Amino acid sequence: MKKFVDWVDNLLKDERGVASIKPVVALLGALFLGGTLICSTVTHGAVSPSSDLVNAIMVITCVGMTGDTIDKFSKKVP
């Protein structure tokens, strides 16, 4: 369990080892999208979320993941 907590802690840090908001936003967006997918398959159409809302969360998640990926592989400046 300690290794998993350390892995998540490192996942949420930027290239300098400082906590960053981009991976947090991407992780939360991915969790919300997964929850929305599960809710949409279990409930009927009247309870399903707006497609515009799902698309907005998807865009925010993709931007967060892209920004974090670029930061992870960019050249480190001292």
C-alpha positions in Angstrom: 0.0 0.0 0.0 2.9 2.4 0.8 4.3 1.9 -2.7 0.9 2.8 -4.3 0.7 6.0 -2.2 4.2 6.9 -3.2 3.4 6.3 -6.8 0.3 8.5 -6.7 2.3 11.2 -4.8 4.9 11.2 -7.6 2.2 11.1 -10.3 0.8 14.4 -9.0 4.1 16.2 -9.0 5.7 18.2 -11.9 9.2 17.8 -13.3 10.7 19.7 -10.4 9.1 17.4 -7.8 6.6 20.1 -6.7 2.9 19.4 -6.4 1.1 20.6 -9.6 -2.5 21.3 -10.3 -2.5 19.9 -13.9 -2.3 16.2 -13.0 -4.8 16.7 -10.2 -7.3 18.3 -12.6 -6.6 15.5 -15.2 -7.1 12.8 -12.5 -10.3 14.3 -11.2 -11.6 14.8 -14.7 -10.9 11.2 -15.6 -12.7 10.0 -12.5 -15.7 12.1 -13.2 -15.8 10.9 -16.8 -15.6 7.3 -15.6 -18.4 7.9 -13.1 -20.5 9.6 -15.8 -20.0 6.6 -18.1 -21.1 4.2 -15.3 -24.1 6.3 -14.4 -25.2 6.6 -18.1 -25.1 2.9 -18.5 -27.0 2.1 -15.3 -29.7 4.8 -15.4 -32.3 5.7 -18.0 -32.1 8.6 -20.3 -33.9 11.2 -18.2 -31.2 11.0 -15.5 -28.2 11.1 -17.9 -25.9 14.2 -17.8 -25.8 16.8 -20.5 -23.6 15.9 -23.4 -22.2 19.4 -23.4 -21.2 19.0 -19.8 -19.5 15.6 -20.5 -17.7 17.2 -23.5 -16.5 20.1 -21.3 -15.1 17.8 -18.7 -13.4 15.8 -21.4 -11.7 18.9 -22.9 -10.5 20.0 -19.5 -9.1 16.5 -18.8 -7.4 16.3 -22.1 -5.8 19.8 -21.6 -4.6 18.8 -18.1 -3.1 15.5 -19.4 -1.5 17.2 -22.3 0.0 20.0 -20.3 1.3 17.5 -17.7 2.8 15.3 -20.4 4.6 18.2 -22.0 6.0 19.2 -18.6 7.2 15.7 -17.8 9.2 15.5 -21.1 10.3 19.1 -21.5 13.9 20.1 -20.9 14.6 20.8 -17.2 15.8 24.4 -16.5 17.8 24.9 -13.4 
